[in-house]
Amino acid sequence: MNKALAPITALLLSVSILLTGQGLQGILLPVRATLEDFPGLAIGAMGAAYFFGFTVGCLRGGELVKRVGHTRVFLAMSAIASAIPLLHALIVQPYFWGLMRMITGFCFATLYIVIESWLNDQADNSNRGLIFSTYSMITLSVLAAGQMTALIYNPASLEPFIIASILVSVGAVPVALSTSPPPEEPVKISINLRELFHTSPSGTMACLATGLANGSFWALAPVFATNVGGVELAAWFMTAAVVGGAAAQWPLGILSDKVGRRPILVAVSTAGCIVAFAIFLAGPTLQFVSASILGMLWGALAFPLYTIAVAYTNDFAEPGDFVMVSAGLLLMYGVGATIGPFIASALMFGGHNGALFAFTAAVHLVLVVFVLVSYLRRHAVAKQPIAFADALSATQTVSHVFEEDYAAPETNQTMANS
């Protein structure tokens, strides 16, 4: 374990400091916007602007990495992202804040591309789950810590904006001083969704499904819980989900390294479907204990799905494709996280408060069906007998056609996935 994590210690330390600042901004800006009497539409538009910038970053961030390298892009995006909280404090205007959120989205999408492609470069199929689960556990924990930091300072003052800027700036230092070599220049940078889907249909669709479910949860779960038991219940419900997600990342990541990612993907999605449906049924009667338990279970099952899906897809990617794959998977997640809240909110405000979790249960169920059908179809084709001459002519392409089922260097991974 130590051997696997040692080369990326500086990167993970940078991530932990950087995302603490991002977590602080995430809760500070809407609170301050409310205090400044920004129109509700303007506050919603700020969120949309962030995801628009995030999408552009997914599409264009790879070009920056190819041009100047991982380290320089990381430092440049961190510098821009650290300046933006101060600009928010200096110019308190809705339109300007929307523009700044769009730039922030671009910066963090590019940072995520750098981080995840860097992690993949240091991982192999025997430890990818461990590395990505550690990364995700850190991400959830520090985002929550950053949100709690907002309680220390008055959101109407300058101090929290300064703290957010300092955290993002200091987050660049470990990477800048690290002696670990950065990844090699990427071969492919442009997102090719067809090629990404060919690399791993199940992993690609899992990222989309995770965006649909988790994006809806982050946007609407506080509304659901507040309607059930007030603001206090909502706070405990969301905290329990984050704690459950952080706690489950590591064991599920290690388990996926040992028994294979497809079985874990199917098992976790199935269990997540069951828990989401239980929340849907129990919604009107939820109390503190039941809300905390179910929230923790939901977080423990839903949040690690993206980690497993990313590791699963990268198991079949070439080293020169890691930037393209990371950008493509982030784009799939971002698309899902943008679309999901619209669908879930239409269902919720159409008459049933718990419809959010009926929607997430349906998303997880569809994902399970897709993964199983994909697996069965590929193996059904693989078992069809062909003539010896045809088999010889197919030897140059068969590994690409069936690579998701067979391309795993480690014996345990191959047996589990096939």
C-alpha positions, 0 to 999 in steps of 0.5 A: 500500500505504501509503495503504491501511494508514495509516488503520489503523496505530494499530489494527494497533499496538494489535492487535499489543500486545494479542494478544502478551498473549493469546498469553502467557496462552494458553500460561501458563495450562495450564502453571500449571494443570498445576503446580498439579495441576489435574485434566485434566478441569478444564484441558479445561473451561477451554478449553471455557469460553473458547469458550463465552464467545467464542460469547456474545461473537459473539452479543452483542458487536454490541449493545455496539458499537451502544450505545457505539461501536467505540472505547469498546467496544475500551477497555472490553474491553481493560480487563477483559481486562487485569485477568483475568491478575492475578485468575488469579494472585491466586485459583488455583482451577479453578472460578474460572479457568474463570469467568475464561476464559469472561469472557476469551473474551467480551472477545476475541470482542467485540474481534475484532468491533470490529477486523474490522468497523473494518478492513472499514470502511477497506477496499474490494474493491481492497485488502481482501485486503492489509488483512486479510492484514496483520492476520492476519500480525500476529496469527500473529506476535505470538501466537507471540511471546507464547508464546515470552515464557512461556519467559523467566519462571517460570510458577509466579511472579507475573511472567508474569501481570503482563506479560500484564496490562501488554501487554493494557493498553498495547494499548489506548493507540494506539486511544485516542490515534488521530486516525483516525475510528472506523466509523459506528454499525452498522445491523445487529448481530444475527447472521442466519446465513441472511442471512450465507449469502445474502451469500456462501455460499462465504465463510460455509462457508469460515469454518466449514471453516477452524474445523474444520481449524484448530481441530483442528490447534491442539488436536491437532497437538502430540499428533500430532507428539509421538507421531511424534518427541517434544516437540522435533519437536512444537515445531519442527513447530508453529513451522514451521506458524506461520511458514509461515502468517505468511509466506503471509498477505501474498502471498496477500492481495495476490494475491486483490485482483488475481485474485479471491478465489474462484480463490485460495480454491479453489487454496489449499484444493486445495493444503492438501488435498494437503499434509494428505494428504501429512502423513497418509501420511508421518506415521510416517516424519517427521523434523526436515527433512520435518516442518518443510517439511510443517508450514510448507507446511500453515500457509502454506495453511491459516491464510490461508483464514480471511483470504481467506474474510472478505475474500470475504464482506465484498466483498458486504456493505453498510457498515452490515452489517460488524459483523453479518458480522464477528460471524457469520463469527467465530461460524461459525469458533468453531463449527467450532473447537469441533466439529472437535477432537472429530471429529479426536480420535475419529479419532486415538484410534480407531487412527491417529495421522495421522487428524488430517490425513486429517480436515483434508484431507477438510474442505478437499476438501469446501470446494473441492467446495462452492465449485465447485458453488455457482459452477456452479449460480449461473451455470447459473441465470443463463444460463437464458433468460427472457421479456422481461417476466419479465426486467423484473419481475425487475430489482429482485431479480436483483442480490441473488440473484446478488450473490456472482457479480456484485457487485464494484466493481472490474473485475478482481474482477468478471472473476475472480469470474464 
